[in-house]
Amino acid sequence: MNQTVNFLKELVAIPSPTGYTRDVQDYLIDVLTDMGYEPTRTAKGLVVVTVPGAIDEKQRVVTAHIDTLGAIVRAVKPDGRLKLDRIGGFAWNMIEGENCTVHVASNGTTVSGTILLHQTSVHVYREAGTVERSQDNMEVRLDAKVTNEAETRALGIEVGDFVSFDPRFIITPTGFIKSRFLDDKVSAAILLTLLKKYKSEGITLPVTTHFMFSCIEETGTGANSSIPEKAVEFLAVDMGAMGDDQQTNEYTVSVCVKDGSGPYNFDFRQHLVSLCKEKNIPFKLDIYPYYGSDASAAMRAGAEVKHALLGAGIESSHSYERTHLDSVEATQQLVDAYLLSSLVEA
């Protein structure tokens, strides 16, 4: 797990809200090239590595996404603070009090700040604790001496500048990983670790496999293009959602039965279950009711593939997330077992 955790720590430290992912794409290109691969980057930013396998006439696609939630400057307010528009699906209260960075497009600088409710001070606003959090009253308090719109604009800040959130990455002595953006940088770290293993150990995969790192998944598009014609299986490695009526936990790998897009391929799902039982990998089957993935995006785009979804169990998804090393390890074991297995039988 040390290698996976190191990749994860590096990944979450790179700001990459959907639409602002050039830096994390560059990181992947550099890391994969250093491993000895020849990664490519598509026009819309997918980073792809193709690993030749013993069988080439039928192929696989495995994805993880490296874009995250974030925000974009909607307006500069008269008092110099910033109004935001959301990138990705989260409730405003989930970022209240979070430190953030404004990425100033006009001059390439950054300005730090904090996301707060306008009526934050309980000494001034009686409704501070009860007012609904919305786009109209959440704002960025900049760490700069600004008191009006003109002073903020003098920093170069403009509508359309991206805003990233502080990940606050922590690993506890008890094995818990706490951070924003474990969705889905845990999975990206797992794929990088396995790619490094296959290259360093000279492992030949049984099936030619295309590893895709997508960069627009959080806004619903995902890896729905550049899918090779020979691909017959599509595995999205993402996250398992936890909550009421959910079986997913932080200590096993979660295999998705159905999400908001509908059921995943039954034969593919059963193949993953069989691998878990054969390899003694702890797992849970689950339904994620308000969820979509790279695989579901590919299906909507008309991909002619069997599709499946699995991932580590993530507590408090799209907020300050948490998982455990046990879940990361179980997920990595299942992805490895799948990639070293035969094609799913019809």
C-alpha positions as CSV (number, residue, x, y, z in Angstrom):
1,M,0.0,0.0,0.0
2,N,2.9,2.4,0.4
3,Q,3.2,3.0,-3.3
4,T,-0.5,3.6,-3.7
5,V,-0.6,6.0,-0.8
6,N,2.3,7.9,-2.1
7,F,0.6,8.3,-5.5
8,L,-2.6,9.3,-3.8
9,K,-0.9,11.9,-1.7
10,E,0.7,13.4,-4.8
11,L,-2.5,13.3,-6.8
12,V,-4.8,15.0,-4.2
13,A,-2.2,17.8,-3.8
14,I,-2.7,18.8,-7.5
15,P,-5.7,21.1,-8.0
16,S,-7.9,19.6,-10.7
17,P,-11.5,20.8,-10.6
18,T,-13.3,19.7,-13.8
19,G,-12.2,22.0,-16.6
20,Y,-8.9,22.8,-14.9
21,T,-7.0,19.6,-15.2
22,R,-3.9,20.4,-17.3
23,D,-1.5,20.1,-14.3
24,V,-2.8,16.6,-13.2
25,Q,-2.7,15.4,-16.8
26,D,1.0,16.5,-17.0
27,Y,1.7,14.7,-13.8
28,L,0.2,11.5,-15.2
29,I,2.1,11.9,-18.5
30,D,5.4,12.3,-16.5
31,V,4.9,9.5,-14.1
32,L,3.8,7.0,-16.8
33,T,6.6,8.0,-19.1
34,D,9.1,7.4,-16.2
35,M,7.6,3.9,-15.8
36,G,8.5,3.2,-19.4
37,Y,5.1,3.6,-21.0
38,E,4.1,5.8,-23.9
39,P,1.0,7.7,-22.7
40,T,-1.1,9.7,-25.1
41,R,-3.4,12.7,-24.4
42,T,-6.7,13.1,-26.3
43,A,-8.1,16.4,-27.5
44,K,-10.4,16.7,-24.5
45,G,-7.8,15.6,-22.0
46,L,-8.0,11.8,-21.5
47,V,-4.6,10.3,-20.6
48,V,-4.4,6.9,-22.1
49,V,-1.9,4.0,-21.8
50,T,-2.4,0.9,-23.9
51,V,-0.8,-2.3,-22.5
52,P,-0.5,-5.1,-25.1
53,G,-1.9,-8.5,-23.9
54,A,-1.8,-12.1,-25.1
55,I,-5.3,-11.6,-26.6
56,D,-5.6,-8.6,-28.9
57,E,-8.7,-9.3,-31.1
58,K,-10.8,-8.4,-28.0
59,Q,-9.7,-5.7,-25.6
60,R,-10.5,-4.1,-22.3
61,V,-10.9,-0.5,-21.0
62,V,-10.3,0.4,-17.4
63,T,-10.8,3.9,-16.2
64,A,-10.4,6.2,-13.2
65,H,-11.1,9.9,-13.2
66,I,-8.7,12.6,-12.0
67,D,-11.0,15.6,-12.1
68,T,-12.6,16.8,-8.9
69,L,-15.3,19.0,-7.5
70,G,-14.5,22.7,-7.4
71,A,-15.9,26.1,-8.3
72,I,-15.5,29.0,-10.7
73,V,-15.8,32.7,-10.1
74,R,-19.4,33.8,-10.9
75,A,-19.0,37.5,-9.9
76,V,-16.8,39.9,-8.0
77,K,-19.0,41.5,-5.3
78,P,-19.1,45.2,-4.4
79,D,-17.2,44.4,-1.2
80,G,-14.4,42.6,-3.0
81,R,-15.5,39.1,-2.1
82,L,-16.3,36.5,-4.7
83,K,-19.5,34.8,-5.7
84,L,-19.1,31.2,-6.9
85,D,-20.7,28.8,-9.3
86,R,-20.4,25.1,-8.5
87,I,-18.4,22.5,-10.5
88,G,-19.8,19.1,-9.8
89,G,-22.5,17.9,-7.5
90,F,-22.2,19.0,-3.9
91,A,-24.3,20.9,-1.4
92,W,-23.1,24.4,-0.5
93,N,-22.8,23.5,3.2
94,M,-20.2,20.8,2.3
95,I,-17.6,23.5,1.5
96,E,-18.5,26.0,4.2
97,G,-15.4,27.0,6.1
98,E,-13.0,25.4,3.6
99,N,-9.8,27.1,2.6
100,C,-9.5,27.5,-1.1
101,T,-7.3,28.8,-3.9
102,V,-8.3,31.1,-6.7
103,H,-6.3,30.3,-9.9
104,V,-6.0,33.7,-11.7
105,A,-6.1,33.1,-15.4
106,S,-5.0,36.6,-16.4
107,N,-1.6,36.5,-14.8
108,G,-1.0,32.9,-13.7
109,T,-0.9,33.7,-10.0
110,T,-3.0,32.3,-7.2
111,V,-4.8,34.0,-4.3
112,S,-5.8,32.0,-1.2
113,G,-9.1,32.4,0.6
114,T,-11.8,30.8,2.6
115,I,-15.4,29.9,1.6
116,L,-17.9,31.3,4.0
117,L,-21.5,32.2,4.5
118,H,-22.0,36.0,4.0
119,Q,-23.9,36.1,7.3
120,T,-21.2,34.2,9.3
121,S,-20.8,36.4,12.4
122,V,-23.2,35.3,15.1
123,H,-22.5,38.7,16.8
124,V,-24.1,40.5,13.8
125,Y,-26.5,38.1,12.1
126,R,-29.2,36.4,14.3
127,E,-29.9,33.9,11.5
128,A,-26.3,32.8,11.0
129,G,-27.0,29.2,12.1
130,T,-30.3,28.7,10.3
131,V,-30.1,30.6,7.0
132,E,-30.1,28.3,3.9
133,R,-26.7,28.0,2.3
134,S,-27.0,29.0,-1.4
135,Q,-25.1,30.5,-4.3
136,D,-26.5,33.9,-3.3
137,N,-25.0,33.9,0.2
138,M,-21.8,31.8,0.0
139,E,-18.7,33.7,-0.9
140,V,-14.9,33.6,-0.9
141,R,-13.1,35.8,1.6
142,L,-9.8,36.5,0.0
143,D,-6.5,36.6,1.9
144,A,-5.7,40.0,0.3
145,K,-6.2,43.6,1.4
146,V,-9.3,44.2,-0.7
147,T,-12.4,46.1,0.4
148,N,-14.2,46.7,-2.9
149,E,-14.6,45.3,-6.4
150,A,-11.9,47.4,-8.0
151,E,-9.2,46.3,-5.6
152,T,-10.1,42.6,-6.2
153,R,-10.0,43.1,-10.0
154,A,-6.6,44.8,-9.6
155,L,-5.3,41.4,-8.5
156,G,-6.3,40.1,-11.9
157,I,-9.2,38.1,-10.7
158,E,-12.0,37.8,-13.2
159,V,-15.2,35.8,-13.9
160,G,-14.2,32.3,-15.0
161,D,-11.2,31.9,-12.7
162,F,-11.2,28.4,-11.2
163,V,-11.3,27.8,-7.5
164,S,-9.9,24.7,-5.9
165,F,-10.5,23.4,-2.4
166,D,-7.9,22.5,0.2
167,P,-7.8,18.6,0.3
168,R,-6.6,18.4,3.9
169,F,-5.0,14.9,3.3
170,I,-4.4,12.9,6.5
171,I,-3.6,9.3,7.3
172,T,-4.4,8.3,10.9
173,P,-2.4,5.8,13.0
174,T,-5.5,3.5,12.7
175,G,-5.3,3.4,8.9
176,F,-8.0,5.8,8.0
177,I,-7.4,8.2,5.0
178,K,-9.2,11.5,5.3
179,S,-9.2,13.9,2.4
180,R,-11.2,15.6,-0.2
181,F,-11.2,14.1,-3.6
182,L,-10.7,10.4,-2.6
183,D,-13.3,10.2,-5.3
184,D,-11.6,9.4,-7.5
185,K,-7.9,9.8,-6.9
186,V,-7.8,6.6,-4.8
187,S,-8.7,4.7,-8.0
188,A,-6.1,6.6,-10.1
189,A,-3.5,5.8,-7.5
190,I,-4.4,2.2,-7.7
191,L,-4.1,2.1,-11.5
192,L,-0.7,3.8,-11.4
193,T,0.5,1.3,-8.8
194,L,-0.6,-1.7,-10.9
195,L,0.9,-0.2,-14.1
196,K,4.2,0.2,-12.3
197,K,4.0,-3.4,-11.0
198,Y,3.3,-4.9,-14.4
199,K,6.1,-2.9,-16.0
200,S,8.7,-3.6,-13.4
201,E,7.9,-7.3,-13.1
202,G,7.5,-7.8,-16.8
203,I,4.0,-9.1,-16.5
204,T,2.1,-9.7,-19.7
205,L,-1.6,-9.2,-19.3
206,P,-4.0,-11.8,-20.8
207,V,-5.9,-9.2,-22.7
208,T,-4.8,-6.0,-24.3
209,T,-6.0,-3.3,-21.9
210,H,-6.5,0.5,-22.4
211,F,-6.0,2.4,-19.1
212,M,-7.9,5.7,-19.4
213,F,-7.7,8.5,-16.9
214,S,-10.7,10.8,-17.6
215,C,-10.9,14.4,-16.7
216,I,-14.5,15.5,-17.0
217,E,-16.4,12.8,-15.1
218,E,-17.7,15.0,-12.3
219,T,-19.8,16.9,-14.8
220,G,-21.3,13.7,-16.4
221,T,-19.2,13.2,-19.5
222,G,-16.3,11.0,-18.4
223,A,-14.5,8.5,-20.6
224,N,-17.3,8.2,-23.2
225,S,-15.1,8.6,-26.3
226,S,-11.8,7.3,-27.7
227,I,-13.0,3.8,-26.9
228,P,-11.2,1.4,-29.2
229,E,-13.4,-0.6,-31.6
230,K,-12.0,-3.9,-30.3
231,A,-13.0,-3.1,-26.7
232,V,-15.6,-5.5,-25.3
233,E,-15.3,-4.8,-21.6
234,F,-15.3,-1.5,-19.7
235,L,-14.5,-1.3,-16.0
236,A,-14.9,1.9,-14.2
237,V,-12.8,2.0,-11.0
238,D,-14.5,4.8,-8.9
239,M,-15.9,4.8,-5.4
240,G,-18.5,3.0,-3.3
241,A,-21.2,5.2,-1.8
242,M,-22.0,4.8,1.9
243,G,-25.1,5.7,3.8
244,D,-28.5,4.4,5.0
245,D,-29.6,1.2,3.2
246,Q,-26.1,0.8,1.8
247,Q,-23.9,-2.3,2.3
248,T,-20.7,-0.6,1.3
249,N,-18.2,0.1,4.1
250,E,-14.7,1.4,4.5
251,Y,-13.0,-2.0,4.8
252,T,-14.1,-3.9,1.6
253,V,-14.3,-3.3,-2.1
254,S,-17.7,-2.3,-3.3
255,V,-19.1,-3.8,-6.5
256,C,-22.0,-1.7,-8.0
257,V,-25.1,-3.6,-9.0
258,K,-27.0,-0.5,-10.2
259,D,-26.7,3.3,-10.1
260,G,-28.7,6.2,-11.4
261,S,-28.1,5.1,-14.9
262,G,-29.5,1.6,-14.4
263,P,-28.1,-1.9,-13.8
264,Y,-24.5,-2.8,-14.7
265,N,-23.8,-5.9,-16.8
266,F,-24.8,-9.0,-14.9
267,D,-22.2,-11.4,-16.3
268,F,-19.4,-8.9,-15.7
269,R,-20.6,-8.3,-12.1
270,Q,-20.7,-12.0,-11.4
271,H,-17.2,-12.4,-12.8
272,L,-16.0,-9.8,-10.3
273,V,-17.9,-11.6,-7.5
274,S,-16.3,-14.9,-8.5
275,L,-12.8,-13.4,-8.4
276,C,-13.5,-12.0,-4.9
277,K,-14.6,-15.4,-3.7
278,E,-11.7,-17.2,-5.4
279,K,-9.0,-14.7,-4.0
280,N,-10.6,-14.2,-0.6
281,I,-11.1,-10.5,-1.3
282,P,-13.6,-8.9,1.1
283,F,-16.4,-7.3,-0.9
284,K,-20.0,-5.9,-0.8
285,L,-22.6,-5.6,-3.5
286,D,-24.5,-2.4,-3.5
287,I,-26.7,0.1,-5.3
288,Y,-25.7,3.8,-5.6
289,P,-29.0,5.6,-6.2
290,Y,-27.7,9.1,-7.2
291,Y,-24.6,8.3,-9.1
292,G,-23.0,7.9,-12.6
293,S,-19.6,6.8,-13.7
294,D,-17.2,6.7,-16.7
295,A,-18.8,3.4,-17.6
296,S,-22.4,4.7,-17.5
297,A,-21.3,7.7,-19.6
298,A,-19.8,5.3,-22.2
299,M,-23.0,3.4,-22.3
300,R,-25.1,6.5,-22.9
301,A,-22.7,7.4,-25.7
302,G,-23.4,4.0,-27.4
303,A,-20.3,2.0,-26.5
304,E,-20.8,-1.7,-27.4
305,V,-19.3,-3.2,-24.3
306,K,-20.0,-5.1,-21.1
307,H,-19.7,-2.5,-18.3
308,A,-19.0,-2.8,-14.6
309,L,-18.2,-0.5,-11.7
310,L,-16.3,-1.0,-8.5
311,G,-14.4,1.1,-5.9
312,A,-13.2,1.6,-2.4
313,G,-15.9,2.5,0.1
314,I,-15.9,6.3,0.6
315,E,-17.6,7.8,3.6
316,S,-19.2,11.3,3.2
317,S,-18.8,11.4,-0.6
318,H,-18.4,14.9,-2.1
319,S,-17.7,16.3,1.3
320,Y,-14.6,15.8,3.5
321,E,-14.2,12.1,2.6
322,R,-12.8,9.1,4.4
323,T,-11.8,5.6,3.6
324,H,-9.5,2.9,5.2
325,L,-6.4,1.3,3.9
326,D,-8.3,-2.0,4.1
327,S,-10.8,-0.9,1.5
328,V,-8.0,0.5,-0.8
329,E,-6.2,-2.8,-0.6
330,A,-9.3,-4.9,-1.3
331,T,-10.0,-2.6,-4.3
332,Q,-6.5,-2.9,-5.6
333,Q,-6.6,-6.7,-5.2
334,L,-9.8,-7.0,-7.2
335,V,-8.6,-4.7,-10.0
336,D,-5.4,-6.7,-10.2
337,A,-7.3,-10.0,-10.2
338,Y,-9.6,-8.8,-13.0
339,L,-6.7,-7.6,-15.2
340,L,-5.0,-11.0,-14.8
341,S,-8.1,-12.9,-15.5
342,S,-9.7,-14.1,-18.8
343,L,-12.4,-12.2,-20.6
344,V,-15.9,-12.3,-19.1
345,E,-17.9,-15.1,-20.6
346,A,-21.2,-14.2,-22.4
